[in-house]
Amino acid sequence: MPAYHSTLMDSNTKFIGNMALLPLRTQFKGPAPRETKDTDILDEAIYYFKANVFFKNYEIKNEADRTLIYVTLYISECLKKLQKCNSRSQGEKEMYTLGITNFPMPGEPGFPLNGMYAKPSNKQEEGERGPGLSSGVHAPQLM
C-alpha cells in the first residue's frame, strides 16, 4: 500500500510557515477560504488515514502534505479519545472537550513533529491561523 499525498496544492495556495492554508468545505467562517470542489483537506485526511497512518517514513512532497499530516495527527488524537468512550453521548462530550482545548500547533511546545515544520514567520501569519488554530482547534473553524 503506497503513501498518499495531497492533491490540493495550486498556484494560489497561501502558506503559514511551511504548511498550506487549504480551502475547506464549510458553512462556518474561519481563516481558510471556502472550498468549491467535491473534496477538501479533511476529506483527503479521512480517506487516506488508514493507508498513511502505517508509514514510519513519509516523504513530504509539498506544503499540503504537511497540512495532511497535521490533520492526520488530529484525527489520531480524536480516535484515542473516542476509544475510551462507552456511549455516543460520552464520545460527543470528548470531542467537544478536545475541540475547546489546546492542540499544539507547529512551532509550539508539545507539538510532536516540530523538526519538520516551520513556525509562522511573522505575526500576520500567526494571526492567519485564526483564533481557533492559535489556541487550539475548534470544530466550527476547522469543519
N, C-alpha and C positions, 0 to 999 in steps of 0.2 A: 504494500500500500504506500503510495508516494505522499510526500508532504504537499499540502495545498497552499497556494499563495493567493493573496488578494488580487482581484482583477479590477478594483475600483479606482486605481490611480488614473488621473488625466492631467493635462497641462494646466488646468485651472485650480488644482488642489492646493489648499493653504496648508502650512506646516506650523506646528507648535513644537519647538525643539527639533527632534528628528522623527516626529510622529505626524501622520497625515490627519487633518481635520476633515473627516469624510461626512458626506450628507447622510441624514437619517430619514427614514420614512416615519413621520410622527405628526401628531396634531399639537404637540407641545412646543413652545418656543425655547430655544437654547442657543448655545454658541455655534452649533453645527448648522450648515444650510439644510434645507429640506430636500429629500430625495424624491425624484420623479420616476425613477426606474423601478422595476419589479423587486430588485434586491438591494439591500444596504449592507453595511459592515456587520450589523448584528445578525442578519440572515446568514451571511457568509461564515461568521464565527460559529453559529449554531450548526450549520450544515457541515462544516469541516472539523468540528470539535473532536469527534471520535477519532478521526484519522490523524489530526495534528497533535493531539494530546500525548500520543505514544512516542513521539520523536524526542530523543535525547539531544540531538543536534538539529537545528533548524536554520537553513540558510535564509537570511533576510535579504530579499531582492529589492525592496523599496520601502518607503516610509509607511505605506499602507499595511505592509506585513507587520510592522511594529504595532500599529493600531490593532490589527488582528490578534497579535499575541496578547496585548493588554486586555482586550475583551475576552479572550480565552481564559486568562488568569481570573478575571472577574466571574466568569461562568463557573470555573472550578471552585471558587470561594462560595458561590451560591449553592452548588451541589454538595459541598462539605456541610453547609448549614442545614440543607434540606434532608440530608441523610439521617440526621438525628431526630427528625420530626416524626410524630406518630399520627398526625392528622393534617388535613388540608389547612384548617384554620391556624394551627401551630406553624405550618410552613409559611403561610401568608404573613404571620407576625414576624417570623425570622427574616423574610425578605424585606419587609418594611423596615425593620431594625437595621439590617445591612445597608439599605438604601439611604438611611439618615446618618450612618456612622462614617467615619473617615476611612476610605480605602486608599492606601498610599498611591501617589502619582509618581511617575518617573522624576528622579531628582530629589524626592523626599525621603527622609529616613524611613526604613521599613519596607521600601519597595524592593522586591527580590532581584530584579534584573537591572539595577542602576548602571552597571557597566555597559549595557547595550543601548541605553537611552541617554539622550542629551537633555539637560534641564532647559526650560524655556529661556531664551537668550535675553529677554527683557521683560519689563513689567507689562507691556502691552500683550505679549504672547501669553504671559501668565494669566492675565485678565481674560483672554480669549478662551481659556479652559472653562470659563464660566463659573458662576457661584457654586454650581453642583460639583464640578470637577476639581475645583481648587480645595474644597474642604470635604470631599467625599463624593461618591457617585449617587445621585438622587434619581430615582426612577423616572420622574417626569421629564428631566432634561436628557436622560440617556435614551429613553424609548419613545 
